[in-house]
Amino acid sequence: MVVLGAGCGVGDGTGGGSAFGRETAHAEIVAAVKKAGLPKSDLPGIGGPTPAGSTPLPTPSTDRQRLEERAYACTAAWQYAGPPVDGSRGDFEKAVTGLVAEGWVQGERQVEKLDPKGGTMLQFTLRKRGWVMYARHAGVTGSLSMEMISLNATETACMNRFTEQERKALFGEDAERG
């Protein structure tokens, strides 16, 4: 499961004073994406528009749905998935630079080869005021050329409220890694 959305932050999330929460994190992500010129996301709720006349999600009725809703409240994100866009890798790096200018501390930078035809993934880890962000750009070439760009931030204290059993239910084997 991939959790996408925007957290349990302390304060009102507006960025005033010492408050830094879900709304502020999401606003910083979207602003960095826009300023960098990354492709438009058409995915509702994660940087894209909310479709006119869309039906709100029903109230969660299962334990799994309630658990997912709690996890969603711990995140802020933006994502693009679609055809390759010229220059997007450079624009992605500009977005990361923009986030660093907003006080996100850049940590590890990784480049991973995805396929023998030259597909790669570039990932940065960034941190700010109790949040961890994984910024990823993946491009796959060949018969199915596509690009995925994501900036997913999670509030550590919010996610720490989940029990080990709840994390395993949400993330499976990945719960052990994170």
Secondary structure as GFF3:
##gff-version 3
##sequence-region A 1 178
A	DSSP	alpha_helix	22	36	.	.	.	ID=ss1
A	DSSP	alpha_helix	63	72	.	.	.	ID=ss2
A	DSSP	beta_strand	75	82	.	.	.	ID=ss3
A	DSSP	alpha_helix	88	101	.	.	.	ID=ss4
A	DSSP	beta_strand	105	113	.	.	.	ID=ss5
A	DSSP	beta_strand	120	128	.	.	.	ID=ss6
A	DSSP	beta_strand	131	140	.	.	.	ID=ss7
A	DSSP	beta_strand	146	155	.	.	.	ID=ss8
A	DSSP	alpha_helix	156	159	.	.	.	ID=ss9
A	DSSP	alpha_helix	164	171	.	.	.	ID=ss10
A	DSSP	three_ten_helix	172	176	.	.	.	ID=ss11
###
